[in-house]
Amino acid sequence: MKIEKYFAVLLLVGASLSPATAATLADIKAQVEAASGELAEVDALLADPDPNKRLAAIQMLLASDNGTWVKRAKEVGLFSDDAEMQRAVVTAILETGGPFRADITLGDEKRTGIRQWIKNHDGNVDEANNVAHVVIKLNAYSAEDKCWPFGPYGNNCAFIPAGETYSLDDWDDANGTVRLDADGALAGLLTTRNGQGDSVAIRIPLAE
């Protein structure tokens, strides 16, 4: 008798859940189809054979209020071989203000002076992995200074666009140059005035 009641309860539960489950799955399937179709259209815009249309598309997508479109535009642009699209994405990312993490290699302190520079900028040194990390925040692009200044209260230029590179010429007793690498990071060399002129590698990841 108990077994019969048990199976009866299972049948009732199954009957009550099945329609809802089927309806929910149908809704999900429809939403997946719609979302994937939308992203396919976004990808098609970003892959247009006309470079002017590609650039216009990525600029409009980056400026949109649709977070999915913005994310896809950043993903495509960062790893594109189209320099104009890369610049558009880097500009959009830098305009967010960060914070960004700069990974800086260490070395002979006498020759690089990098540890003292890191200390002066509240960075964290990881001696075990021969790297240091500094957090960078930016203000909006300054048309007057033609750069992104350090934020929120800095006056120095953090990134000065120069073609396909970005100069770090005003980094408070340091200077250098970075460019977008194949991994979606601004990477290059940084030289402090504390050492004897040896440069260290710097890398600022932009890809999410």
Secondary structure by P-SEA (a helix, b strand, c coil): caaaaaaaaaaaaaaacaaaaaaaaaaaaaaaaaaaaaaaaaaaaaacccaaaaaaaaaaaaacccaaaaaaaaaaaaacccaaaaaaaaaaaaaacccbbbbbbbccccccaaaaaaaaacccccccccbbbbbbbbccccccccccccccccccccccccccbbbccccccccccccccccccbbbbbbbccccbbbbbbbbbccc
